[in-house]
Amino acid sequence: MGNRYTLNGDKFTEALNKILIVFNDSEDVLVALKFFYESVSSQHKDPAITNQRLLELLKALCMV
């Protein structure tokens, strides 16, 4: 499960993928994770948006 969506094939990607299992009952975390994946996998990547969405994901994780 940890390597389901390989963004860069590193440990960070593996940890992000495990969020689906660990936080599967937190709607806020799952929504933030979805938005982050969308920004990373977009053809027109904007680093500012990607960074903002990563911060939102981290905040959602801390709130649980």
C-alpha positions as CSV (number, residue, x, y, z in Angstrom):
1,M,0.0,0.0,0.0
2,G,2.9,2.3,0.8
3,N,4.0,2.4,-2.9
4,R,0.6,2.6,-4.4
5,Y,1.0,6.1,-6.0
6,T,4.7,6.6,-6.7
7,L,5.3,10.4,-7.0
8,N,9.1,10.2,-6.7
9,G,9.6,6.7,-5.4
10,D,11.1,7.9,-2.1
11,K,10.2,7.5,1.5
12,F,8.2,10.7,1.5
13,T,5.9,9.3,-1.1
14,E,5.6,6.0,0.8
15,A,4.6,8.0,4.0
16,L,2.0,10.0,2.1
17,N,0.4,6.8,0.7
18,K,0.1,5.3,4.2
19,I,-2.0,8.3,5.2
20,L,-4.9,6.6,3.3
21,I,-4.8,3.7,5.8
22,V,-3.9,5.4,9.0
23,F,-6.3,8.4,8.6
24,N,-9.1,6.7,6.6
25,D,-11.7,7.9,9.1
26,S,-10.8,11.6,8.9
27,E,-12.6,13.4,6.1
28,D,-10.4,16.6,6.5
29,V,-7.2,14.7,6.0
30,L,-8.5,12.7,3.1
31,V,-9.7,15.9,1.3
32,A,-6.4,17.6,2.0
33,L,-4.5,14.6,0.7
34,K,-6.6,14.5,-2.5
35,F,-6.0,18.2,-3.2
36,F,-2.2,17.7,-2.6
37,Y,-2.1,14.7,-5.0
38,E,-4.0,16.7,-7.6
39,S,-1.5,19.5,-7.5
40,V,1.5,17.2,-7.6
41,S,0.1,15.2,-10.5
42,S,-1.1,18.2,-12.5
43,Q,0.5,18.9,-15.9
44,H,0.8,22.6,-15.0
45,K,2.5,22.3,-11.6
46,D,2.6,25.5,-9.6
47,P,5.1,25.2,-6.7
48,A,3.3,27.8,-4.7
49,I,0.0,25.9,-4.9
50,T,1.7,22.6,-4.2
51,N,3.5,24.0,-1.1
52,Q,0.2,25.5,0.1
53,R,-1.6,22.2,-0.3
54,L,1.2,20.3,1.5
55,L,0.9,22.8,4.4
56,E,-2.9,22.2,4.5
57,L,-2.3,18.5,4.6
58,L,0.1,18.8,7.4
59,K,-2.3,21.0,9.4
60,A,-5.1,18.5,8.8
61,L,-2.9,15.7,10.1
62,C,-2.0,17.7,13.2
63,M,-5.7,18.4,14.0
64,V,-6.6,14.7,14.2
